[in-house]
Amino acid sequence: MRTVERARDARTAAPAQPVTPVDIVAAGVISAAGVGLRALADALRQGRAAGGPPDAVRDAETYPPVEVRAAAFPAADLLGRKGLSRLTRADQLGAAACTLALEGVTDPAGTGVVLGTAVGSTGGVARFVRDTFVQERPYLVNPSDFPGTLMNSAAGRTAIRHGLTDANATVSGGPLASLHALRFARQALLAGHARRLLAGGVEELSPHGAWAWHRTGALAAHTALGEGAAVFALAAPGERRDAAERPLARLLACRTGFADAARGPLAVGRRLTECVEDALERSGVAAEDVAVVAPGAAGRRGWAAVEERALRAALPGTTGRHRLRVQTVLGETHGAGTALQVAAVIARWQDPRLDTRDERSAVVTSVGPDGSVGCAVLVRPDSPS
């Protein structure tokens, strides 16, 4: 019997334990749509975000012939000017999103940070490595640039800037990096290892990363490259909170899986179907009750169809189910993609111009070219869990 069949039999034989929700009490969002959930909701309703101009590049670095949608945000206003020039683009995006999320937290004491990212600052790493080749001596590099080459730079510098002394972690995982971070944070809260965590993802736009997408041909046709960060304040179950901290949504499940990509796209799709079915079963949410779906593979060539087939198998019937096409609006944001999809669901539910009262639950999915898959299940805060 195949492994996937044994796994399905095991799920059938052993009923899932009752789900414990984790509340999302605040969100900090920066994207091509602008700053905040309202700007994202407007862009989703209009079907496009114009984005700002790319960050000023150094040493005559240029972008390939692809459309880019940069995030326009007042970094100095959000973070202050002190030390700003020493922060990479990813550092600024991550720290600014955390700053916004903390505005919705009345008591930040005992808060930690968990951020997902592909590699950190692609531009910072590329420029630092280049200096070791072009300088007269390999060691004649600017030492203040080195911290920005570390993958955990954004999470570490955010914690230092805001005095956050609890758990601090950075999770890499390609397009599923944000989902891994949310899963890590959810498990840490449920296990009692933290009282409150800022969790999400960040990805910067740089010429170096853009050239990698262009040269490999991995970007889907007519897809822009974007950047952004989405960070959520997650509260532990049963934590006493200020009355002002009303949850924006509840995170019922974060599931990840893997299928050998060498076995073909169909095997990866089947694994995603199982992942969604398992997450819904554990959450106590019926497939027909899922009102919103936010798929994440639209920006990666060849994978949107795989994800769509998997969703049709896991969520039969499309009547009344809304599809959030986040990549069409914001561009491909890679490591920050899943977090921005979660933010898009919350932005839709918070949009005063839409009547979404009947949309009780949502599923967010993502697929990586290495065969990694994952999903998250969200419900409105007033839904029974």
Secondary structure, 3 states (H helix, E strand, C coil): CCHHHHHHHHHHHCCCCCCCCEEEEEEEEEECCEECHHHHHHHHHHCCCCCECCCCCCCCCCCCCCCEEECCCCHHHHHCCCCHHHCCHHHHHHHHHHHHHHCCCCCCCCEEEEEEECCCCHHHHHHHHHHHHHCCCCCCCCHHHHHHHCCCHHHHHHHHHHCCCCCEEEEECHHHHHHHHHHHHHHHHHCCCCCEEEEEEEECCCHHHHHHHHHHCCECCCCCEECEEEEEEEECCCCCCCCCCCCCEEEEEEEEEECCHHHCHHHHHHHHHHHHHHHHHHHCCCHHHEEEEECCCCCECCCHHHHHHHHHHHCCCCCCCEECCHHHHHCECHHHHHHHHHHHHHHHHHCCCCCCCCCCEEEEEEECCCCEEEEEEEECCCCCC
